Amino acid sequence: MGILGLSKLIFDKAPSAVRENSIKNYFGRKVAIDASMAIYQFLIAIRQDGNQLTNDEGEVTSHLAGLFYRTIRMLDNGIKPVYVFDGKPPQMKSGELEKRKERREEAEKKLAEATEAGEQEEVDKFQRRLVKVTKQHMDDCKKLLTFMGVPVVSAPTEAEAQCATLVKAGKVYATATEDMDALTFASNRLLRHMTFSEARKMPIQEFTLEKVLQEMEITQEQFIDLCILLGCDYCGSIRGIGPKRAYDLIKQHKTIEDILGNIDKKKYTVPEDWAFAQARSLFIEPDVSPCDDIELKWKEPDEEKLIEFMCKEKGFSEDRIRNGIKKLMNSKKQSTQGRLDDFFKVKVSASPAVKRKSDPKGKNTPAKKVKKEFKRGK
């Protein structure tokens, strides 16, 4: 689920914290990808005649097709992806998982009704709602990535938390996921739409946490409390408090404790035994593997094992997989080139900004004086 309404709130309150980029602008970047979210996207989106891809034995293979070709696309654009897989969910997530189970049961009933009525559009809708990432899906994807030479990290619990830790440690540039709670776990950069199909022509949205906090004029601790008020995976939220009201309350009272001491509890329904403090602790100190124990290495792909797994075991066309492997090999050759900003750093001077005004030719004068400090990087 992530954090309800957070992306819209950021667009409203901190618009300059979000920018849109094309995939080519991330050349040379290392990116930690929430594997379960990506696999789920592939299972939903990659279909043929309305159904998931399967091999001759009836095994679903949509996730493998998506992972293989989208990873090659990233590598071909000079991005170094590392896929981070979920571990055991935290105990506090059990309530959210139970809700998901109930929603699945309801979707199964609706699917049966739509099938009996012959309403194909409704059938497709509820089939998609029933898609679930299984352990087999994840094991298949880990095997494929290993043969492709792409690093895999298994998180103790939440993948987003482990991704955020990798970002904070400087091991990767950003977290790529559709779930906004990567920001709540303090990933300074969050990339959405990174694993989307090129055909969808969706620009990558880059959220910068530092700018979010600056524009909203709140601290990371206050931001975490705001996310809990909006609605997260670990506890309920106060009924009657929407995103705008939640933001105003945090600005005024700073903490959930002070908010509870000042709101009208007849108007706003607070969950019984509300575990907001435990949820806050989980965001501040999640269960993650220390980054010193994680070594990220992008290796040469194993062509024969890829053919064995993808073609002989999973039924993909050998010609197509070999063509994909050629692109994979070529991407390895070009990935040795570094980014320009790894060698030169740009600093904005402390001089106050001046208003833009047009010159006689219609061109704008700079709003800020920019200094370039030419410094050898890593």
C-alpha positions in Angstrom: 0.0 0.0 0.0 2.8 2.5 0.8 1.6 5.9 2.2 -1.9 7.0 1.1 -2.0 10.3 -0.7 1.6 11.2 -0.1 2.6 11.8 -3.7 -0.3 14.2 -4.3 0.5 16.0 -1.1 4.2 16.4 -2.2 3.1 17.8 -5.6 0.8 20.3 -3.8 3.2 21.3 -0.9 6.7 20.7 -2.3 6.4 20.8 -6.1 10.1 21.6 -6.7 11.0 18.3 -4.9 9.8 16.4 -7.9 11.3 16.4 -11.4 10.7 14.3 -14.5 13.5 12.7 -16.3 14.0 10.3 -19.2 15.8 7.0 -18.5 18.9 8.1 -20.4 19.5 10.8 -17.7 20.4 8.1 -15.2 23.4 6.9 -17.2 26.1 5.7 -14.8 23.8 5.6 -11.8 23.4 2.6 -9.5 19.8 2.1 -8.5 18.2 -0.2 -5.9 15.0 -1.6 -7.2 12.1 -2.9 -5.1 12.0 -6.4 -6.7 8.5 -7.5 -5.5 6.9 -4.3 -6.8 8.7 -4.7 -10.2 7.6 -8.4 -10.4 4.0 -7.5 -9.5 4.0 -4.8 -12.3 5.3 -7.4 -14.8 2.6 -10.0 -13.8 -0.1 -7.3 -14.2 1.1 -5.7 -17.4 2.8 -8.3 -19.6 0.0 -10.3 -21.2 -1.1 -11.9 -24.5 -4.7 -11.8 -25.5 -5.6 -10.6 -22.0 -3.9 -13.4 -20.2 -0.6 -13.8 -18.5 2.2 -15.3 -20.5 2.7 -19.0 -19.9 4.9 -21.8 -21.2 3.7 -25.2 -22.6 3.4 -26.6 -19.0 1.1 -23.7 -18.0 3.6 -22.0 -15.8 3.3 -18.2 -15.7 6.3 -16.5 -17.3 5.2 -12.8 -17.5 7.5 -11.9 -14.6 10.6 -13.4 -16.3 9.8 -11.7 -19.6 9.4 -8.4 -17.9 12.5 -8.7 -15.7 14.7 -9.9 -18.6 13.9 -7.2 -21.1 13.3 -4.3 -18.7 16.7 -5.0 -17.0 18.4 -5.1 -20.4 16.8 -1.7 -21.2 18.2 -0.2 -18.0 21.6 -1.7 -18.6 21.5 -0.5 -22.2 20.9 3.0 -20.9 24.0 2.7 -18.6 22.1 2.1 -15.4 23.4 -0.4 -12.9 20.4 -2.0 -11.2 20.5 -4.0 -8.0 17.3 -5.9 -7.1 16.3 -6.0 -3.4 13.8 -8.7 -2.4 11.5 -8.7 0.6 12.1 -11.0 3.5 9.7 -11.9 6.3 7.1 -9.1 6.8 7.3 -7.3 10.2 4.7 -8.5 12.7 3.1 -5.0 12.6 2.2 -5.6 9.0 -0.1 -8.5 9.9 -3.2 -6.2 10.0 -2.6 -4.9 6.5 -1.9 -8.4 5.2 -5.2 -9.6 6.7 -7.0 -6.7 4.9 -5.4 -7.8 1.7 -6.6 -11.3 2.2 -10.1 -10.1 2.7 -9.9 -8.0 -0.4 -8.7 -11.0 -2.4 -11.6 -13.1 -1.1 -14.0 -10.4 -2.2 -12.3 -10.2 -5.6 -12.6 -13.9 -6.1 -16.4 -13.7 -5.5 -16.7 -10.8 -7.9 -14.7 -12.7 -10.5 -16.9 -15.8 -10.2 -20.0 -13.5 -10.7 -18.5 -11.7 -13.7 -17.4 -15.0 -15.3 -20.9 -16.5 -14.9 -22.4 -13.3 -16.4 -19.9 -13.3 -19.3 -18.7 -9.7 -18.5 -15.2 -10.0 -19.9 -14.1 -6.5 -18.9 -15.0 -7.2 -15.3 -13.4 -10.6 -15.5 -10.1 -8.9 -16.6 -10.4 -6.3 -13.8 -10.8 -8.9 -11.0 -8.2 -11.2 -12.4 -5.7 -8.4 -12.1 -6.7 -7.8 -8.6 -6.0 -11.4 -7.7 -2.4 -11.3 -9.0 0.0 -12.2 -6.2 3.8 -12.4 -6.2 4.7 -15.9 -4.9 7.9 -17.4 -3.5 8.3 -19.3 -6.8 8.1 -16.1 -8.8 10.8 -14.5 -6.6 13.1 -17.6 -6.7 12.8 -17.7 -10.6 13.7 -14.0 -10.7 16.7 -14.3 -8.4 18.0 -17.2 -10.6 17.5 -15.2 -13.8 19.3 -12.1 -12.4 22.2 -14.2 -11.2 22.7 -15.6 -14.7 22.4 -12.0 -16.1 25.2 -10.9 -13.7 23.0 -8.4 -11.9 23.4 -8.3 -8.0 20.6 -9.5 -5.8 20.0 -8.5 -2.2 17.7 -10.4 0.2 16.3 -8.0 2.9 15.5 -9.4 6.3 12.1 -7.7 6.1 11.0 -4.8 3.9 12.8 -4.3 0.6 12.0 -0.5 0.7 13.8 -0.2 4.0 16.9 -2.0 2.7 16.9 0.1 -0.5 16.8 3.3 1.7 19.7 2.0 3.7 21.7 1.4 0.5 21.0 5.0 -0.6 21.9 6.5 2.8 25.2 4.5 2.8 26.1 5.9 -0.7 26.1 2.4 -2.3 23.4 3.4 -4.8 21.9 6.7 -6.1 18.2 6.1 -5.5 15.4 3.7 -4.6 13.2 2.6 -7.6 9.7 1.7 -6.5 6.1 2.8 -6.8 5.6 2.8 -3.0 6.2 6.2 -1.4 7.2 4.7 1.9 10.8 4.6 0.7 10.9 8.3 1.6 9.5 7.5 5.0 12.4 5.1 5.5 14.6 8.1 4.6 15.8 7.2 1.1 16.9 10.7 -0.1 15.9 9.9 -3.7 12.9 7.9 -4.9 12.4 7.0 -8.6 8.9 6.0 -9.8 8.2 4.4 -13.2 11.8 3.2 -13.6 10.6 -0.3 -14.6 7.6 0.8 -16.7 7.4 -0.3 -20.4 9.1 2.1 -22.9 5.8 1.9 -24.9 3.9 3.7 -22.1 6.2 6.8 -22.6 6.0 7.6 -18.8 8.8 9.8 -17.6 10.6 8.8 -14.5 9.5 10.9 -11.5 12.4 11.7 -9.1 11.4 12.7 -5.6 14.1 14.3 -3.4 13.5 13.9 0.3 15.7 16.8 1.3 13.7 19.2 -0.8 10.4 17.7 0.5 11.4 18.5 4.0 12.7 22.0 3.1 9.6 23.0 1.3 7.2 21.5 3.8 9.3 23.1 6.6 9.3 19.9 8.7 11.9 17.5 10.0 12.3 13.8 9.1 10.7 12.8 12.4 7.7 15.1 11.7 7.5 13.7 8.1 7.3 10.1 9.6 4.4 11.2 11.8 2.7 12.8 8.8 3.0 9.5 6.9 1.5 7.6 9.8 -1.4 10.1 9.8 -1.9 9.6 6.1 -2.1 5.9 6.4 0.7 3.3 6.3 1.0 -0.5 6.3 1.7 -0.8 10.1 -1.2 0.7 11.9 -4.6 2.4 11.3 -5.1 6.1 10.9 -7.4 8.7 12.5 -10.8 8.7 10.7 -11.8 12.1 9.5 -8.3 13.4 9.0 -7.3 13.7 5.3 -3.9 14.7 3.8 -4.4 18.5 4.0 -5.6 18.3 7.6 -2.8 15.9 8.6 -0.2 18.3 7.2 -1.8 21.3 8.9 -1.9 19.4 12.2 1.8 18.4 12.0 2.8 22.0 11.1 0.9 23.2 14.2 1.5 20.5 16.8 4.8 18.8 15.5 4.0 15.3 16.9 1.2 12.8 17.0 1.2 12.9 20.8 0.5 16.6 20.8 -2.1 16.2 18.0 -3.9 13.7 20.1 -3.9 16.1 23.0 -5.5 18.9 21.0 -8.1 17.4 18.5 -11.7 16.8 19.1 -11.9 13.0 19.6 -15.7 13.1 19.0 -15.1 14.5 15.6 -12.0 12.5 14.8 -12.1 8.8 15.6 -8.7 7.5 16.9 -8.2 3.7 16.5 -8.3 1.8 19.8 -4.8 0.9 21.1 -3.3 2.9 18.2 0.2 1.6 17.7 1.6 4.8 16.1 4.7 4.9 18.3 5.7 1.3 17.3 5.1 2.2 13.6 7.3 5.3 14.1 10.1 3.2 15.6 9.9 0.8 12.7 10.4 3.6 10.2 13.3 5.1 12.2 15.1 1.9 12.9 13.9 -0.8 10.5 15.3 -4.3 10.4 17.9 -4.2 7.6 21.2 -5.9 6.8 24.3 -3.6 7.5 25.6 -2.1 4.2 29.1 -3.2 5.2 28.0 -6.8 4.8 26.6 -6.1 1.3 28.9 -6.2 -1.7 27.4 -5.1 -5.1 29.1 -6.6 -8.1 27.8 -6.5 -11.7 29.3 -9.6 -13.4 29.5 -10.9 -16.9 26.3 -12.8 -17.9 26.4 -16.5 -18.2 25.0 -17.1 -21.7 24.7 -20.9 -21.6 22.9 -20.9 -18.2 20.5 -18.1 -19.5 19.7 -20.3 -22.5 19.2 -23.4 -20.4 17.0 -21.6 -17.9 14.9 -19.3 -20.1 14.6 -21.5 -23.2 14.9 -25.1 -22.2 13.3 -24.8 -18.8 10.9 -21.9 -19.2 10.0 -22.2 -22.9 11.1 -18.8 -24.3 12.2 -18.4 -27.9 16.0 -19.1 -28.2 16.5 -16.6 -31.0 14.9 -13.8 -28.9 16.8 -14.7 -25.8 20.1 -14.8 -27.7 19.3 -11.4 -29.2 18.6 -10.1 -25.7 21.9 -11.6 -24.5 23.8 -9.7 -27.3 22.3 -6.4 -26.0 23.2 -7.4 -22.5 26.8 -8.0 -23.6 27.0 -4.7 -25.5 25.6 -2.8 -22.5 28.4 -4.2 -20.3 31.0 -2.6 -22.7 29.5 0.9 -22.6 28.9 0.9 -18.8 32.5 1.5 -18.0 32.1 5.2 -19.0 31.5 7.4 -16.0 29.1 10.3 -15.5 30.4 13.8 -16.0 29.2 14.9 -12.6 31.3 12.2 -11.0 34.3 14.4 -12.1 32.9 17.9 -11.7 30.8 19.3 -8.9 28.4 22.2 -9.4 27.8 24.7 -6.5 25.2 27.4 -6.3 26.7 30.6 -4.8 25.2 32.1 -1.7 24.4 35.3 -3.5 20.7 36.2 -3.2 18.6 35.3 -6.3 17.6 38.1 -8.6 14.3 38.3 -10.4 14.4 37.3 -14.1 13.9 40.0 -16.6 13.9 39.8 -20.3 16.6 41.5 -22.4 15.8 43.4 -25.5 16.2 40.3 -27.6 13.7 38.4 -25.5 16.3 36.2 -23.7 16.2 35.8 -19.9 19.0 36.8 -17.6 20.1 34.2 -15.1 18.2 34.0 -11.8 21.2 32.8 -9.8 25.0 33.1 -10.2 26.4 29.6 -10.5 30.0 28.7 -9.8 31.6 25.5 -11.0 34.1 24.0 -8.8 36.2 21.7 -11.0 37.3 18.9 -8.7 38.3 15.4 -9.4 35.7 12.9 -8.2 35.8 9.2 -7.4 
